[in-house]
Amino acid sequence: QCLLSGSWRSDTGCQMVVSVLGDDGSFSGSYLPGSAAGNSEILTSPLEGSQQDTGLVPQPIFSFTVHWQLQETARTTVFLGQCYVGTNGEETLHALWLLREAAKSPAEDWKSTR
């Protein structure tokens, strides 16, 4: 059974800590990008999300949102993925992400999502 509570580290050095996991699958915690993020002004940022009921699905799908703590720019990233348990019992997360920066005008909207 795969549970998101605890500390996770990505291949690029990002760290996610899920500190609260509710009975309804909701969770909250913090996210800190690794050196690959390339932006030293980003601080540890709050995250909130949810996962499927692990009683129904042992390798649940999850999603969470990070609202970056930045001084100059508004950024939000959403993650969507699944937690897997390998044959050795090790839990791993596989996720895709989408980052949105605030655009200054509708004309700049096209370059605000990565």
All heavy atoms as an XYZ file, in Angstrom:
864
protein
N       0.853     -1.193      0.000
C       0.000      0.000      0.000
C       0.885      1.238      0.000
O       1.865      1.323      0.718
C      -0.901     -0.018      1.224
C      -1.911      1.080      1.232
C      -2.846      0.947      2.421
O      -2.604      0.198      3.345
N      -3.919      1.692      2.378
N       0.542      2.193     -0.821
C       1.346      3.393     -0.998
C       0.678      4.577     -0.303
O      -0.457      4.920     -0.600
C       1.487      3.671     -2.492
S       2.860      4.733     -2.909
N       1.385      5.187      0.646
C       0.892      6.372      1.349
C       1.840      7.532      1.103
O       3.055      7.367      1.163
C       0.778      6.107      2.847
C      -0.248      5.071      3.268
C      -0.162      4.819      4.761
C      -1.647      5.502      2.883
N       1.295      8.709      0.870
C       2.128      9.869      0.553
C       2.751     10.537      1.769
O       3.658     11.348      1.610
C       1.303     10.897     -0.222
C       0.894     10.484     -1.631
C       0.061     11.583     -2.266
C       2.094     10.173     -2.485
N       2.284     10.244      2.966
C       2.830     10.929      4.137
C       4.322     10.630      4.270
O       4.778      9.521      4.014
C       2.079     10.524      5.402
O       2.177      9.141      5.605
N       5.086     11.654      4.623
C       6.520     11.509      4.773
C       7.287     12.443      3.868
O       6.761     13.422      3.359
N       8.548     12.113      3.653
C       9.450     12.951      2.872
C       9.808     12.240      1.570
O      10.096     11.047      1.571
C      10.713     13.228      3.684
O      11.590     14.063      2.979
N       9.798     13.001      0.474
C      10.101     12.472     -0.854
C      11.165     13.346     -1.506
O      11.179     14.551     -1.321
C       8.854     12.487     -1.735
C       7.735     11.655     -1.208
C       6.774     12.047     -0.318
C       7.462     10.297     -1.510
N       5.920     11.011     -0.061
C       6.311      9.922     -0.783
C       8.066      9.353     -2.345
C       5.772      8.649     -0.861
C       7.516      8.087     -2.425
C       6.381      7.751     -1.692
N      12.051     12.733     -2.296
C      13.077     13.486     -3.021
C      13.069     13.030     -4.482
O      13.031     11.842     -4.762
C      14.455     13.250     -2.408
C      15.541     14.084     -3.051
C      16.848     14.020     -2.289
N      16.754     14.523     -0.943
C      16.792     15.811     -0.578
N      16.877     16.735     -1.504
N      16.738     16.163      0.678
N      13.118     14.013     -5.398
C      13.104     13.697     -6.825
C      14.514     13.428     -7.339
O      15.503     13.685     -6.648
C      12.478     14.849     -7.618
O      13.389     15.921     -7.702
N      14.594     12.961     -8.579
C      15.885     12.726     -9.219
C      16.677     14.018     -9.386
O      17.893     13.983     -9.510
C      15.690     12.092    -10.600
C      15.094     10.698    -10.520
O      15.159     10.071     -9.447
O      14.538     10.244    -11.539
N      15.989     15.170     -9.402
C      16.660     16.457     -9.579
C      16.923     17.175     -8.257
O      17.354     18.320     -8.247
C      15.837     17.385    -10.494
O      14.549     17.595     -9.907
C      15.693     16.790    -11.878
N      16.622     16.517     -7.128
C      16.911     17.098     -5.822
C      15.785     17.883     -5.190
O      15.952     18.460     -4.124
N      14.618     17.934     -5.832
C      13.468     18.599     -5.215
C      13.010     17.772     -4.021
O      13.103     16.544     -4.036
C      12.312     18.720     -6.204
S      12.713     19.693     -7.663
N      12.514     18.448     -2.999
C      12.049     17.732     -1.815
C      10.610     18.108     -1.506
O      10.265     19.287     -1.462
C      12.917     18.034     -0.607
C      12.497     17.240      0.607
C      13.421     17.446      1.792
O      14.334     18.257      1.754
N      13.178     16.712      2.846
N       9.781     17.091     -1.289
C       8.387     17.280     -0.902
C       8.199     16.606      0.448
O       8.627     15.474      0.653
C       7.455     16.643     -1.936
C       5.997     16.716     -1.549
S       4.877     16.060     -2.799
C       4.976     14.304     -2.477
N       7.576     17.329      1.362
C       7.247     16.767      2.665
C       5.737     16.835      2.829
O       5.159     17.922      2.773
C       7.948     17.525      3.816
C       7.512     16.968      5.167
C       9.457     17.449      3.663
N       5.112     15.679      2.990
C       3.675     15.609      3.240
C       3.510     15.422      4.741
O       3.815     14.367      5.285
C       3.008     14.465      2.454
C       1.534     14.346      2.810
C       3.184     14.691      0.961
N       3.072     16.484      5.419
C       3.009     16.465      6.872
C       1.650     16.089      7.416
O       1.553     15.590      8.534
C       3.437     17.823      7.431
O       2.659     18.850      6.845
N       0.580     16.324      6.667
C      -0.769     16.010      7.135
C      -1.476     15.217      6.044
O      -1.555     15.665      4.908
C      -1.564     17.307      7.435
C      -2.977     16.972      7.857
C      -0.870     18.126      8.516
N      -1.953     14.021      6.382
C      -2.719     13.198      5.450
C      -4.060     12.903      6.107
O      -4.131     12.224      7.119
C      -1.975     11.900      5.139
C      -2.573     10.960      4.103
C      -2.728     11.658      2.765
C      -1.713      9.721      3.941
N      -5.143     13.475      5.548
C      -6.474     13.340      6.121
C      -7.123     12.013      5.780
O      -6.724     11.318      4.844
N      -8.142     11.657      6.537
C      -8.894     10.426      6.301
C      -9.551     10.423      4.925
O      -9.795      9.367      4.349
C      -9.966     10.228      7.377
C      -9.356      9.956      8.743
O      -8.201      9.478      8.803
O     -10.039     10.214      9.758
N      -9.843     11.606      4.392
C     -10.497     11.721      3.087
C      -9.495     11.734      1.924
O      -9.869     11.941      0.781
C     -11.372     12.968      3.035
C     -10.571     14.257      3.195
O      -9.357     14.200      3.489
O     -11.167     15.341      3.023
N      -8.209     11.527      2.203
C      -7.182     11.523      1.162
C      -6.540     12.867      0.928
O      -5.596     12.976      0.152
N      -7.034     13.913      1.592
C      -6.424     15.235      1.422
C      -5.081     15.272      2.153
O      -4.880     14.563      3.141
C      -7.347     16.327      1.953
O      -7.533     16.184      3.345
N      -4.176     16.086      1.647
C      -2.888     16.232      2.318
C      -2.348     17.635      2.131
O      -2.768     18.375      1.250
C      -1.869     15.178      1.855
C      -1.521     15.199      0.401
C      -0.491     15.989     -0.077
C      -2.201     14.396     -0.503
C      -0.146     15.997     -1.427
C      -1.867     14.380     -1.854
C      -0.837     15.180     -2.311
N      -1.420     18.004      2.998
C      -0.729     19.282      2.896
C       0.710     19.071      3.325
O       1.065     18.055      3.912
C      -1.409     20.354      3.759
O      -1.383     19.971      5.117
N       1.528     20.058      3.007
C       2.935     19.951      3.342
C       3.720     21.085      2.725
O       3.216     22.197      2.576
N       4.965     20.774      2.335
C       5.835     21.800      1.765
C       6.641     21.211      0.618
O       6.833     19.999      0.529
C       6.759     22.365      2.836
O       7.562     21.329      3.377
N       7.125     22.105     -0.242
C       7.891     21.709     -1.425
C       9.082     22.651     -1.557
O       8.930     23.862     -1.457
C       7.010     21.805     -2.673
C       7.590     21.124     -3.886
C       7.316     19.795     -4.155
C       8.413     21.823     -4.762
C       7.839     19.167     -5.273
C       8.937     21.209     -5.882
C       8.647     19.873     -6.135
O       9.171     19.265     -7.230
N      10.243     22.082     -1.780
C      11.465     22.865     -1.977
C      12.148     22.369     -3.239
O      12.487     21.188     -3.342
C      12.411     22.702     -0.783
C      13.728     23.461     -0.859
C      13.489     24.968     -0.849
C      14.639     23.080      0.290
N      12.298     23.248     -4.242
C      12.947     22.810     -5.481
C      14.426     22.529     -5.249
O      15.057     23.111     -4.366
C      12.750     23.988     -6.427
C      12.551     25.160     -5.553
C      11.925     24.652     -4.290
N      14.975     21.635     -6.061
C      16.388     21.310     -5.988
C      17.214     22.271     -6.810
O      16.711     23.245     -7.376
N      18.484     21.977     -6.924
C      19.395     22.847     -7.673
C      19.007     22.932     -9.144
O      19.295     23.917     -9.809
C      20.826     22.339     -7.538
O      20.900     21.001     -8.016
N      18.300     21.936     -9.657
C      17.895     21.952    -11.066
C      16.820     22.996    -11.342
O      16.568     23.350    -12.481
C      17.377     20.576    -11.477
N      16.178     23.509    -10.300
C      15.139     24.514    -10.504
C      15.720     25.810    -11.059
O      15.032     26.564    -11.731
C      14.399     24.786     -9.204
N      16.994     26.097    -10.760
C      17.670     27.236    -11.356
C      17.228     28.599    -10.869
O      17.528     29.601    -11.487
N      16.506     28.670     -9.758
C      16.035     29.958     -9.257
C      16.242     30.004     -7.746
O      15.437     29.474     -6.992
C      14.558     30.162     -9.610
C      14.105     31.580     -9.369
O      14.707     32.317     -8.600
N      13.025     31.973    -10.010
N      17.320     30.646     -7.313
C      17.681     30.650     -5.900
C      16.752     31.508     -5.046
O      16.818     31.449     -3.840
C      19.130     31.147     -5.732
O      19.242     32.464     -6.239
N      15.877     32.305     -5.669
C      14.967     33.136     -4.884
C      13.733     32.372     -4.399
O      12.957     32.868     -3.610
C      14.534     34.371     -5.680
C      13.562     34.069     -6.799
C      13.166     35.305     -7.593
O      14.063     36.031     -8.023
O      11.962     35.526     -7.759
N      13.539     31.131     -4.879
C      12.396     30.335     -4.463
C      12.672     29.725     -3.092
O      13.710     29.109     -2.875
C      12.080     29.229     -5.478
C      11.699     29.844     -6.820
C      10.961     28.329     -4.972
C      11.451     28.837     -7.918
N      11.731     29.909     -2.188
C      11.840     29.363     -0.846
C      10.941     28.137     -0.727
O      10.198     27.810     -1.640
C      11.393     30.421      0.171
C      12.120     31.767      0.096
C      11.469     32.762      1.030
C      13.590     31.575      0.431
N      11.018     27.456      0.414
C      10.096     26.360      0.670
C       8.681     26.898      0.549
O       8.349     27.937      1.099
C      10.331     25.783      2.083
O      11.662     25.287      2.152
C       9.358     24.663      2.377
N       7.848     26.202     -0.212
C       6.508     26.679     -0.517
C       5.459     25.669     -0.064
O       5.705     24.461     -0.078
C       6.380     26.913     -2.022
O       7.308     27.900     -2.435
N       4.273     26.144      0.305
C       3.224     25.234      0.764
C       2.616     24.443     -0.389
O       2.584     24.918     -1.524
C       2.186     26.168      1.383
C       2.387     27.463      0.681
C       3.857     27.541      0.371
N       2.162     23.241     -0.074
C       1.461     22.430     -1.060
C       0.196     21.869     -0.435
O       0.121     21.690      0.778
C       2.342     21.315     -1.626
C       2.767     20.158     -0.715
C       1.700     19.073     -0.608
C       4.047     19.553     -1.244
N      -0.792     21.621     -1.280
C      -2.038     20.985     -0.870
C      -2.488     20.073     -1.985
O      -2.330     20.398     -3.158
C      -3.116     22.025     -0.572
C      -2.810     22.842      0.651
C      -4.026     23.560      1.194
O      -5.145     23.069      1.014
O      -3.815     24.623      1.795
N      -3.050     18.900     -1.608
C      -3.484     17.971     -2.628
C      -4.390     16.897     -2.091
O      -4.884     16.968     -0.961
N      -4.589     15.870     -2.919
C      -5.398     14.728     -2.509
C      -4.936     13.491     -3.258
O      -4.315     13.571     -4.310
C      -6.885     14.988     -2.774
O      -7.120     15.125     -4.156
N      -5.229     12.332     -2.658
C      -4.933     11.062     -3.293
C      -6.163     10.176     -3.204
O      -7.043     10.407     -2.375
C      -3.740     10.371     -2.655
C      -4.014      9.788     -1.274
C      -2.855      8.949     -0.752
O      -1.707      9.197     -1.077
N      -3.169      7.969      0.060
N      -6.209      9.168     -4.082
C      -7.308      8.219     -4.049
C      -7.287      7.438     -2.741
O      -6.247      7.321     -2.093
C      -7.194      7.225     -5.198
C      -7.551      7.788     -6.536
C      -7.398      6.734     -7.615
O      -6.376      6.065     -7.673
N      -8.398      6.612     -8.466
N      -8.418      6.863     -2.399
C      -8.545      6.012     -1.210
C      -7.663      4.780     -1.402
O      -7.875      3.989     -2.331
C     -10.010      5.611     -1.029
C     -10.247      4.801      0.230
O      -9.275      4.297      0.844
O     -11.418      4.664      0.606
N      -6.662      4.598     -0.532
C      -5.756      3.460     -0.667
C      -6.438      2.138     -0.314
O      -5.900      1.080     -0.605
C      -4.493      3.651      0.200
O      -4.890      3.858      1.552
C      -3.668      4.817     -0.297
N      -7.622      2.197      0.315
C      -8.394      0.984      0.540
C      -8.989      0.445     -0.748
O      -9.227     -0.746     -0.889
N      -9.220      1.328     -1.706
C      -9.779      0.932     -3.000
C      -8.696      0.650     -4.032
O      -8.834     -0.224     -4.872
C     -10.702      2.030     -3.537
C     -11.911      2.392     -2.686
C     -12.639      3.594     -3.270
C     -12.841      1.197     -2.565
N      -7.631      1.442     -3.987
C      -6.547      1.344     -4.967
C      -5.218      1.352     -4.208
O      -4.850      2.368     -3.626
C      -6.591      2.544     -5.954
C      -5.483      2.434     -6.975
C      -7.934      2.639     -6.625
N      -4.470      0.247     -4.195
C      -3.221      0.212     -3.419
C      -2.113      1.113     -3.974
O      -1.201      1.477     -3.254
C      -2.810     -1.261     -3.463
C      -3.510     -1.821     -4.654
C      -4.767     -1.016     -4.838
N      -2.180      1.466     -5.255
C      -1.198      2.352     -5.877
C      -1.959      3.572     -6.389
O      -2.265      3.688     -7.574
C      -0.443      1.622     -6.990
C       0.317      0.418     -6.437
C       1.164     -0.285     -7.460
O       2.368     -0.346     -7.290
N       0.586     -0.817     -8.510
N      -2.267      4.517     -5.481
C      -3.224      5.586     -5.785
C      -2.697      6.673     -6.721
O      -1.508      6.965     -6.776
C      -3.516      6.188     -4.415
C      -2.257      5.950     -3.649
C      -1.749      4.618     -4.122
N      -3.657      7.273     -7.424
C      -3.410      8.486     -8.198
C      -3.487      9.656     -7.228
O      -4.278      9.646     -6.288
C      -4.464      8.621     -9.315
C      -4.289      7.494    -10.338
C      -4.380      9.985     -9.994
C      -5.415      7.401    -11.346
N      -2.660     10.671     -7.437
C      -2.643     11.841     -6.556
C      -2.504     13.099     -7.394
O      -2.096     13.054     -8.556
C      -1.500     11.757     -5.537
C      -0.135     11.759     -6.181
C       0.516     12.955     -6.471
C       0.488     10.574     -6.510
C       1.759     12.967     -7.074
C       1.742     10.571     -7.119
C       2.368     11.763     -7.397
N      -2.822     14.227     -6.782
C      -2.569     15.534     -7.384
C      -2.273     16.507     -6.254
O      -2.765     16.333     -5.133
C      -3.764     16.017     -8.208
O      -4.878     16.210     -7.368
N      -1.447     17.498     -6.545
C      -1.213     18.563     -5.565
C      -0.800     19.840     -6.270
O      -0.360     19.830     -7.410
C      -0.204     18.163     -4.481
C       1.199     17.888     -4.945
C       2.151     18.903     -4.957
C       1.576     16.616     -5.329
C       3.457     18.647     -5.356
C       2.880     16.345     -5.728
C       3.817     17.365     -5.738
N      -0.988     20.938     -5.567
C      -0.686     22.268     -6.069
C       0.343     22.927     -5.166
O       0.236     22.836     -3.943
C      -1.963     23.127     -6.094
O      -2.943     22.462     -6.892
C      -1.699     24.501     -6.672
N       1.321     23.573     -5.770
C       2.325     24.346     -5.030
C       2.163     25.807     -5.425
O       2.200     26.143     -6.611
C       3.766     23.886     -5.351
C       4.792     24.771     -4.640
C       3.957     22.425     -4.971
N       1.962     26.670     -4.445
C       1.936     28.118     -4.665
C       3.296     28.638     -4.214
O       3.589     28.675     -3.025
C       0.806     28.775     -3.864
C      -0.549     28.321     -4.287
N      -1.122     28.712     -5.473
C      -1.425     27.488     -3.692
C      -2.298     28.143     -5.592
N      -2.513     27.393     -4.529
N       4.139     29.004     -5.182
C       5.522     29.377     -4.893
C       5.601     30.652     -4.073
O       4.880     31.603     -4.318
C       6.303     29.540     -6.200
C       6.347     28.260     -6.970
C       5.638     27.966     -8.088
C       7.107     27.108     -6.640
N       5.916     26.679     -8.486
C       6.816     26.128     -7.618
C       8.001     26.783     -5.627
C       7.388     24.857     -7.610
C       8.570     25.528     -5.611
C       8.273     24.581     -6.592
N       6.499     30.648     -3.114
C       6.758     31.806     -2.267
C       7.853     32.641     -2.925
O       9.035     32.405     -2.721
C       7.206     31.345     -0.865
C       6.202     30.479     -0.145
C       4.914     31.220      0.133
O       4.918     32.337      0.640
N       3.807     30.610     -0.223
N       7.424     33.598     -3.750
C       8.344     34.468     -4.485
C       8.026     35.925     -4.195
O       6.871     36.271     -3.935
C       8.210     34.239     -5.990
C       8.564     32.860     -6.507
C       8.117     32.709     -7.950
C      10.051     32.628     -6.397
N       9.025     36.784     -4.298
C       8.813     38.205     -4.047
C       8.328     38.946     -5.282
O       7.495     39.827     -5.199
C      10.107     38.838     -3.538
C      10.519     38.293     -2.195
C      11.856     38.868     -1.755
O      12.535     39.551     -2.508
N      12.222     38.586     -0.520
N       8.832     38.587     -6.447
C       8.577     39.377     -7.646
C       7.518     38.796     -8.588
O       6.958     39.515     -9.395
C       9.894     39.544     -8.435
C      10.986     40.233     -7.647
C      10.675     41.682     -7.332
O      10.079     42.365     -8.173
O      11.039     42.128     -6.230
N       7.281     37.492     -8.534
C       6.445     36.827     -9.525
C       5.447     35.888     -8.852
O       5.783     35.246     -7.869
C       7.326     35.988    -10.478
O       8.320     36.832    -11.037
C       6.531     35.356    -11.579
N       4.251     35.797     -9.410
C       3.267     34.823     -8.947
C       3.395     33.568     -9.806
O       3.328     33.653    -11.038
C       1.867     35.396     -9.054
N       3.623     32.425     -9.164
C       3.751     31.154     -9.873
C       2.996     30.073     -9.108
O       3.023     30.033     -7.882
C       5.203     30.695     -9.972
C       6.038     31.491    -10.893
C       7.422     30.888    -10.992
N       8.276     31.749    -11.786
C       9.590     31.686    -11.776
N      10.206     30.806    -11.031
N      10.297     32.492    -12.535
N       2.378     29.181     -9.855
C       1.705     28.017     -9.278
C       2.045     26.821    -10.149
O       2.075     26.923    -11.377
C       0.172     28.217     -9.242
O      -0.119     29.320     -8.387
C      -0.532     26.986     -8.715
N       2.304     25.684     -9.522
C       2.551     24.450    -10.252
C       1.563     23.397     -9.770
O       1.320     23.280     -8.571
C       3.988     23.935    -10.036
O       4.907     24.944    -10.437
C       4.262     22.673    -10.834
N       1.014     22.650    -10.717
C       0.159     21.508    -10.382
C       0.883     20.236    -10.801
O       1.579     20.210    -11.820
C      -1.233     21.594    -11.043
C      -2.025     22.752    -10.481
C      -1.124     21.708    -12.540
N       0.767     19.222     -9.972
C       1.379     17.922    -10.218
C       0.273     16.880    -10.254
O      -0.670     16.952     -9.467
C       2.350     17.555     -9.091
C       3.566     18.432     -9.001
C       3.497     19.679     -8.385
C       4.784     18.015     -9.512
C       4.616     20.496     -8.285
C       5.908     18.832     -9.412
C       5.823     20.064     -8.800
N       0.391     15.898    -11.147
C      -0.563     14.808    -11.260
C       0.231     13.538    -11.490
O       1.090     13.495    -12.374
C      -1.517     15.050    -12.438
C      -2.541     13.969    -12.725
C      -3.518     13.826    -11.558
C      -3.281     14.283    -14.009
N      -0.027     12.526    -10.679
C       0.752     11.306    -10.838
C       0.165     10.127    -10.105
O      -1.000     10.126     -9.694
N       1.014      9.122     -9.947
C       0.602      7.894     -9.277
C       1.739      7.407     -8.399
O       2.914      7.558     -8.740
C       0.228      6.816    -10.300
C      -0.380      5.593     -9.672
C      -1.021      4.666    -10.700
O      -1.076      4.975    -11.884
N      -1.511      3.523    -10.235
N       1.378      6.824     -7.271
C       2.333      6.236     -6.340
C       2.397      4.737     -6.624
O       1.365      4.068     -6.700
C       1.854      6.493     -4.910
S       3.020      5.966     -3.648
N       3.605      4.215     -6.818
C       3.793      2.796     -7.118
C       4.579      2.124     -6.004
O       5.463      2.738     -5.398
C       4.575      2.613     -8.419
C       3.838      3.066     -9.648
C       4.091      4.301    -10.221
C       2.885      2.240    -10.236
C       3.409      4.713    -11.361
C       2.199      2.646    -11.376
C       2.476      3.880    -11.931
O       1.803      4.291    -13.051
N       4.280      0.860     -5.765
C       5.043      0.044     -4.828
C       5.749     -1.032     -5.642
O       5.100     -1.839     -6.317
C       4.139     -0.606     -3.760
C       4.973     -1.451     -2.800
C       3.363      0.454     -3.002
N       7.081     -1.013     -5.606
C       7.864     -1.986     -6.364
C       7.876     -3.354     -5.710
O       7.388     -3.540     -4.588
N       8.467     -4.319     -6.384
C       8.529     -5.687     -5.863
C       9.345     -5.765     -4.573
O       9.148     -6.666     -3.768
C       9.129     -6.644     -6.908
O      10.405     -6.136     -7.316
C       8.211     -6.772     -8.113
N      10.233     -4.803     -4.374
C      11.028     -4.752     -3.145
C      10.331     -3.972     -2.027
O      10.896     -3.773     -0.962
C      12.401     -4.129     -3.426
C      12.303     -2.702     -3.938
O      11.206     -2.173     -4.154
N      13.449     -2.075     -4.145
N       9.101     -3.496     -2.285
C       8.340     -2.748     -1.284
C       8.616     -1.256     -1.264
O       8.016     -0.517     -0.497
N       9.530     -0.793     -2.129
C       9.868      0.631     -2.164
C       8.790      1.416     -2.897
O       8.331      1.026     -3.971
C      11.211      0.825     -2.860
C      11.680      2.261     -2.882
C      13.045      2.409     -3.513
O      13.878      1.500     -3.388
O      13.268      3.466     -4.135
N       8.399      2.538     -2.306
C       7.402      3.422     -2.904
C       8.084      4.457     -3.794
O       9.096      5.026     -3.402
C       6.609      4.154     -1.818
C       5.832      3.237     -0.910
C       5.223      3.981      0.261
O       5.816      4.981      0.720
O       4.163      3.554      0.721
N       7.531      4.679     -4.990
C       8.029      5.729     -5.876
C       6.837      6.497     -6.431
O       5.744      5.950     -6.587
C       8.856      5.171     -7.058
O       8.049      4.284     -7.818
C      10.109      4.462     -6.580
N       7.080      7.775     -6.717
C       6.063      8.625     -7.306
C       6.450      8.928     -8.751
O       7.608      9.249     -9.030
C       5.949      9.949     -6.544
C       5.675      9.876     -5.052
C       5.595     11.276     -4.460
C       4.411      9.093     -4.769
N       5.490      8.826     -9.648
C       5.674      9.239    -11.038
C       4.667     10.343    -11.284
O       3.474     10.155    -11.042
C       5.418      8.067    -11.995
C       6.463      7.007    -11.931
N       7.112      6.550    -13.048
C       6.975      6.302    -10.899
C       7.980      5.623    -12.707
N       7.905      5.449    -11.401
N       5.137     11.503    -11.741
C       4.234     12.648    -11.893
C       4.602     13.508    -13.090
O       5.762     13.550    -13.513
C       4.258     13.501    -10.625
N       3.597     14.192    -13.595
C       3.762     15.247    -14.592
C       3.434     16.566    -13.901
O       2.667     16.579    -12.937
C       2.804     15.039    -15.764
C       3.011     13.769    -16.569
C       1.887     13.626    -17.590
C       4.359     13.786    -17.269
N       3.995     17.663    -14.397
C       3.707     18.955    -13.778
C       3.440     19.996    -14.850
O       3.844     19.864    -15.991
C       4.838     19.398    -12.854
C       6.187     19.510    -13.507
C       7.127     18.528    -13.599
C       6.746     20.664    -14.163
N       8.234     19.005    -14.285
C       8.028     20.304    -14.631
C       6.282     21.945    -14.398
C       8.841     21.186    -15.315
C       7.098     22.828    -15.084
C       8.364     22.450    -15.523
N       2.749     21.036    -14.416
C       2.417     22.170    -15.271
C       2.609     23.430    -14.435
O       2.025     23.553    -13.361
C       0.965     22.044    -15.727
C       0.456     22.988    -16.797
C       1.203     22.778    -18.107
C      -1.031     22.746    -17.004
N       3.474     24.330    -14.893
C       3.774     25.557    -14.160
C       3.120     26.739    -14.857
O       3.186     26.863    -16.080
C       5.285     25.788    -14.096
C       5.695     27.078    -13.396
C       6.678     26.791    -12.289
C       6.285     28.060    -14.378
N       2.499     27.597    -14.067
C       1.862     28.812    -14.598
C       2.443     30.023    -13.887
O       2.501     30.078    -12.663
C       0.347     28.760    -14.368
C      -0.408     29.996    -14.778
C      -0.393     30.190    -16.279
N      -1.009     31.471    -16.636
C      -1.604     31.698    -17.777
N      -1.669     30.754    -18.689
N      -2.113     32.875    -18.030
N       2.899     31.003    -14.679
C       3.341     32.290    -14.160
C       2.283     33.325    -14.510
O       1.613     33.212    -15.531
C       4.662     32.712    -14.787
C       5.820     31.838    -14.386
C       7.111     32.317    -15.017
O       7.228     32.252    -16.251
O       7.982     32.755    -14.260
N       2.133     34.353    -13.683
C       1.178     35.414    -13.968
C       1.631     36.177    -15.210
O       2.798     36.541    -15.333
C       1.062     36.367    -12.782
N       0.717     36.396    -16.140
C       0.999     37.171    -17.347
C       0.674     38.639    -17.080
O      -0.236     38.952    -16.320
C       0.158     36.655    -18.512
N       1.414     39.529    -17.727
C       1.167     40.961    -17.564
C      -0.002     41.435    -18.406
O      -0.595     42.464    -18.128
C       2.431     41.751    -17.901
C       3.550     41.486    -16.926
C       4.790     42.259    -17.276
C       5.895     41.913    -16.290
N       7.141     42.560    -16.611
N      -0.332     40.661    -19.461
C      -1.439     41.043    -20.339
C      -1.906     39.795    -21.090
O      -1.167     38.812    -21.182
C      -0.991     42.106    -21.328
O      -0.100     41.538    -22.273
N      -3.099     39.846    -21.681
C      -3.563     38.717    -22.485
C      -2.627     38.394    -23.653
O      -2.515     37.243    -24.059
C      -4.935     39.170    -22.983
C      -5.393     40.160    -21.961
C      -4.154     40.866    -21.514
N      -1.939     39.390    -24.172
C      -1.018     39.160    -25.280
C       0.167     38.280    -24.866
O       0.762     37.603    -25.699
C      -0.509     40.497    -25.821
N       0.513     38.269    -23.563
C       1.632     37.455    -23.059
C       1.174     36.133    -22.470
O       1.972     35.376    -21.948
C       2.407     38.255    -22.010
C       3.109     39.454    -22.588
C       3.919     40.224    -21.554
O       3.990     39.777    -20.390
O       4.475     41.248    -21.913
N      -0.123     35.856    -22.585
C      -0.685     34.642    -21.997
C      -0.044     33.368    -22.550
O       0.199     32.424    -21.809
C      -2.200     34.610    -22.223
C      -2.861     33.471    -21.496
O      -2.863     33.492    -20.252
O      -3.369     32.555    -22.181
N       0.262     33.361    -23.834
C       0.796     32.168    -24.502
C       2.094     31.670    -23.887
O       2.400     30.488    -23.926
C       1.009     32.441    -25.992
C       2.088     33.466    -26.254
C       1.918     34.811    -26.315
C       3.471     33.231    -26.442
N       3.123     35.437    -26.540
C       4.093     34.480    -26.616
C       4.263     32.095    -26.466
C       5.457     34.617    -26.816
C       5.620     32.226    -26.679
C       6.213     33.472    -26.852
N       2.902     32.557    -23.323
C       4.208     32.121    -22.797
C       4.211     31.951    -21.277
O       5.258     31.752    -20.681
C       5.291     33.114    -23.194
C       5.139     34.518    -22.622
C       6.260     35.413    -23.100
C       6.133     36.799    -22.484
N       7.230     37.654    -22.890
N       3.043     31.965    -20.652
C       2.964     31.905    -19.199
C       2.794     30.495    -18.627
O       2.853     30.315    -17.437
C       1.810     32.785    -18.704
O       2.098     34.134    -18.998
N       2.591     29.512    -19.486
C       2.420     28.142    -19.013
C       3.497     27.251    -19.614
O       3.750     27.296    -20.806
C       1.015     27.604    -19.411
O       0.036     28.460    -18.843
C       0.818     26.187    -18.895
N       4.128     26.468    -18.746
C       5.158     25.508    -19.186
C       4.760     24.127    -18.766
O       4.225     23.891    -17.729
C       6.506     25.824    -18.540
C       7.117     27.095    -19.027
C       8.477     27.266    -18.460
N       8.419     28.424    -17.575
C       9.305     28.735    -16.682
N      10.331     27.962    -16.485
N       9.188     29.801    -15.951
